[in-house]
Amino acid sequence: GESVGLHLPTLSVQEGDNSIINCAYSNSASDYFIWYKQESGKGPQFIIDIRSNMDKRQGQRVTVLLNKTVKHLSLQIAATQPGDSAVYFCAENSGRDGNNRLAFGKGNQVVVIP
Amino acid sequence: DTGVSQNPRHKITKRGQNVTFRCDPISEHNRLYWYRQTLGQGPEFLTYFQNEAQLEKSRLLSDRFSAERPKGSFSTLEIQRTEQGDSAMYLCASSPMLTGPHEQYFGPGTRLTVT
């Protein structure tokens, strides 16, 4: 797929186990953070978001943690399934004047082993 | 299908040629974004439209690049005198106005290969 590269950090996880993907961001003024999933041949797909005034948010099988002190974001996937195999990107809202443009981090590839 | 569509999905061109890509956003989405993605990297913002007005352009958008959204619906991205460094996936996203950044819906992208 277009997001798979030789230098992409890869997490191999057994089906059913939990996955943790980490991301460091740079802009301390960002007020919105989002995790996207990108499968081969597709555009990024929204997973979960979190505002800067929160430190944790849970969705269905996913949890996002935000540590503003060290500018770190993580995505936890519970009971990883084969369909979770993809490249995951964190993104921050870096737009001014409400244009909502996104600044993406480097991807992390997750490979689920059946 | 009411998602964002992009055409063509793949484009191979020779260096120096011009190429044009089209994006059809989700109906009634006021905002439209173009991003570029190279292998192993996250998408990089190129430009943004609100209705037909192009409100922001990244420094990545050299003078060889031009984007339009003439009627506030579909958008085109043209690259003139293509260079090998232009090879990338070009992604389009749309969102309704007055919503957060997570409301950006991405299309499947157009993969450009410049030989």
Contacts between the chains, C-beta under 8 A, distances in Angstrom:
chain1	res1	chain2	res2	distance
A	2	B	37	6.6
A	2	B	39	6.7
A	2	B	89	4.7
A	2	B	109	7.0
A	2	B	111	6.3
A	3	B	37	7.0
A	3	B	39	7.5
A	3	B	40	6.9
A	4	B	39	7.7
A	4	B	40	7.3
A	5	B	39	4.6
A	5	B	40	2.5
A	5	B	41	7.7
A	6	B	40	7.3
A	7	B	40	5.7
A	8	B	40	4.9
A	32	B	100	6.3
A	32	B	101	5.3
A	32	B	102	7.4
A	34	B	101	6.4
A	34	B	102	5.1
A	41	B	108	6.8
A	42	B	108	5.6
A	42	B	109	7.9
A	43	B	4	7.4
A	43	B	91	5.4
A	43	B	93	7.3
A	43	B	106	3.1
A	43	B	107	5.3
A	43	B	108	5.4
A	43	B	109	5.5
A	44	B	43	6.7
A	44	B	91	7.5
A	44	B	106	4.9
A	45	B	106	7.2
A	46	B	102	5.5
A	46	B	104	7.6
A	46	B	105	7.8
A	49	B	100	7.2
A	49	B	101	7.7
A	49	B	102	4.2
A	89	B	42	4.6
A	89	B	43	7.7
A	91	B	42	7.1
A	91	B	101	7.7
A	93	B	100	7.7
A	93	B	101	4.2
A	95	B	48	7.9
A	95	B	56	7.7
A	95	B	101	7.1
A	99	B	31	7.7
A	99	B	48	5.3
A	99	B	50	7.5
A	99	B	55	6.1
A	99	B	56	5.7
A	100	B	31	7.2
A	100	B	95	6.7
A	100	B	99	7.9
A	100	B	100	6.8
A	100	B	101	4.0
A	100	B	103	7.9
A	100	B	104	7.0
A	101	B	33	6.5
A	101	B	45	4.7
A	101	B	48	5.7
A	101	B	56	6.8
A	101	B	101	7.7
A	102	B	33	8.0
A	102	B	35	7.9
A	102	B	43	7.5
A	102	B	45	6.6
A	102	B	101	5.8
A	102	B	104	6.7
A	103	B	45	6.9
A	104	B	41	7.9
A	104	B	42	2.8
A	104	B	43	5.1
A	104	B	44	7.2
A	105	B	42	5.6
A	106	B	40	7.4
A	106	B	41	6.5
A	106	B	42	6.1
A	107	B	40	6.8
A	107	B	41	7.3
A	107	B	42	5.9
